[in-house]
Structures are given as structure tokens and as C-alpha cells.
């Protein structure tokens, strides 16, 4: 392990951004207007014009929700391998590492939120769409076991397209592995809060995303098991408006509350306080 | 035989389905219906019966025999209430100290608007969650198709067996090829890479036994001795071993 990793705190890297990026503008996907990156950042990565939620990197997400300089990362060095020799997987892993600047699709660690100690994991959409392979499963399982041992609550921020098909059944069975660890954590009387972000689908939806004591979601996030295009193709008709959107999933009874980004930290802090964490 | 041929064979219409195994192995089978929340799912048949002298709970995903039958069983694709019925009967088995036997044969959990809105993801998740801690033995056998999460939802077991000509996969080779190369033509290439046959999964240590096909009586004997062994294990050890079984999957 590199020495610098031992001392790495999330915000060293996160709070840094060169002037080149600050002065850049991007076009919002929803309102098609040009907005400066600096403004989006200041507004919690929500478009100041139309309220569209931009994707947030895992590390930034943790920084937004935890106390300054409190995050200590666990299992940072874990990396995926192409154990099945799946075609094009090596190059995809390489590209994902470059795009996300992370070793894997999930970041795990310990932190405080408003002074309350907790374990936290955040998945990263930039790493192969947050797909779950053996390492993602292993890191999250480790975190739950660590939290069980230390009697700490877990906060999980999910974003995922599902199991990572390049690792075949090893990926699929991570659903079982993590779910079992969540159960043990729960059996020991510990709290698990899941915060579902856009999109939380497939194998992640059908395992730890849906197993929280308290399940929160971001506005407008897609939350479902099967992909919308697959369903449309199977049924051969258009899907109802708002289908699989957080607001609809809440109506169906699967989410406790939808929490806007600017209120998430305070909301989590209150839940932790109520549970005496 | 190529791996993709095994996939096609596992989908074949003339192979034995869950009812054949239940009728062939379980005496005095009584089917129990309903999930107690919403309805009764035809894709999942479940109930109790005797395996020789041993009372067991048996759950199977059934594809059906002819067109009418297949429609009644929704072609073996369960809605959330199917998984909830299965879980309800597993909990019942735990209460009355009966082992659970699952026959898995599904292309996948049903994907549709209703299934989604009644919580397909939550239903599968809950099965994995509760089965990990169920204080009675569970044995799952993939008898045909092991289609992704829908098959996994009945496979969080002490032992997972597969028929030699069955498959178990994270994704169907066609969808996988479609996602990777925008065409289903290379499904056969992808089938090799997905490691979905019983032989490959056994080598990876993900399943515990490969069963001979066309020998339902022999299979019944094997199941009986395995369940006897598992029933002789004390609850705590059983649950711990099940936890470690899945805990060790990775590299």
C-alpha cells in the first residue's frame, strides 16, 4: 500500500479544482441552457435554472454529506480483475479507472455526520455505471462487517445499473453476500440508511438498496429492477409517465422519503440523532 | 456441446419441469397458495409433503406443459407475490423445523409495470436477506434455466445443485451480446465467456454438485441423504456455514 493512501482524506482531492474547470460551462441535459460549472457546484450539483440533478462522483458525494475532514477510507486499494477472461473487460476497467479516477465503483469508509459516527459507502456512476462485481460486493460486505463489529450505523448511497456481467455468476452472487452481511448488521441492532440516487436498478436494487431500515431517495431518480427499455420491449407498449421515478416508487410504498440534495446532510444528521448514534 | 447449446437446451419445451420433480420425489404433496399480501402467483408452486419419511417444504418455479398451462404459470417468470409466497412458506418451514427444497427453472423474474410497482426488487432482496438467516436447511436445484436475480431469489441456500444440462447466469447471453455489441448474433460467443454451465460453475466453486439428468429417482435419493445430513447440523452452525459459503464468493 502506498504511504500517501494512509493519510488520504477525501477533501484533499475534492475541494481542489483548477481554474480551467471553474470557468468552464456545460449544457444542462434537461433545460439545454449553458450553466457555469462553478454555479452548479455551489448549488449542490443541481441546475440553477431547471433543478436538474447532475450526477455526483462518489468521493464528492461523501464530502457533501459528512463532516469536514472526518472521512477515513477503507479498502481503498482493492481492484477488480478479469478472472473469467471476459472479452474487452480489461480495457473497460482501464477506461473506467481513468474516467472515475477511482480504483473501483464504490468508496467505503468511516466518518462523522454532525458529530455522529457512522460508516458510509457511495457508489460511482462513472465506474462502469456503478455495476457490482466481486470487489464492489467485497468492499460493501467488509464495511457492513466492520460496522457490525463496531456497532456503527451504515449510510449507503447507491447508483448502479446492476450486477457486472463481465464477472458472470461471481457478480450475481454478490447480491447474496451483501444481503447476508446487511442482515447480520441488522440482527445486531444497527441502523442502515439507504439513499437511492439516479439510477438504482438491477441487482443492486434487488439486494442492499432495498434493505434499509430507512430508505431515502433523490427527486426524480430512477429506481427499479428491470430496465425501462426491456420492459417496453417485453410489453410492446409505452410506459406510464413517471414510471420507476422516485416519486412514483414512493407512492407504491417502497421509499420512506424523498430528500432534496441541499437537505440531505441535515436529514441524515437528524435520523442519526434519533437513533442515538 | 457448446455452452450456448446448453442454454438453448435448458429452454427446451420437452424437458421435465418443477412439477415432474415434485411428483417424482415428494409424496402426499399438498400445494399451498398465496403470499398473504396481494395474491397467488402461478409461476411459483409451493407446499408441503414427504420425502420418504421426512416432512419437507418444497418450492418450485414452474414453466407449464402446454400453451394454456404456460400462460397460467406465466412461462415461469414470477411476480413479486411469487417470491413472497416462497418466503412465507420458508418461514413456515423454519417454524415447524422442516427443511426447504427449491426447484429453480426461470428465464428471470417477470419484467412488467405491475411487477415493478409491486416491488420486484424488494421482493428478491427480502428473500436473500431472510434466507441468509433461515434456521432450517435449504437445498436449491437448478433444473433448467437459472435466469439472473429471479433464480437467485430461491438460491440463497446451504447447497446449490445443478442438473448437468442446466445453466445459471447473471444475464441472458442474448441481452449480454446486445448490451456489448448492439446485436444478439454473438450470443454464442458471450455464452462461453459468462461461465454459465454446471461444469464451469462447479469449477469456480459456486455450486456444490452436478446432478445427472433423466434420473429423478436417483436425484430423490441424493436429496434425501443431503437433507438428512443438513438436518443433523445444529442451527447455529448451519446458518454460520451458509454465511461463510456466500461470504467467500469473490477473488
Interface residues (C-beta under 8 A of the other chain):
Chain A: X81 X83 X84 X85 X86 X87 X88 X134 X135 X137 X138 X141 X163 X165 X167 X168 X169 X170 X171 X172 X173 X174 X175 X176 X177 X179 X180 X181 X182 X183 X184 X187 X202 X203 X205 X206 X207 X208 X209 X210 X211 X223 X224 X225 X226 X230 X231 X234 X235 X239 X240 X243 X244 X248 X252 X253 X254
Chain B: X109 X111 X112 X113 X115 X116 X117 X118 X119 X120 X121 X122 X124 X125 X126 X128 X129 X130 X132 X133 X148 X149 X152 X153 X155 X156 X168 X169 X170 X171 X175 X176 X179 X180 X189 X190 X193 X194 X195 X196 X201 X204 X206 X242 X243 X246 X247 X249 X250 X251
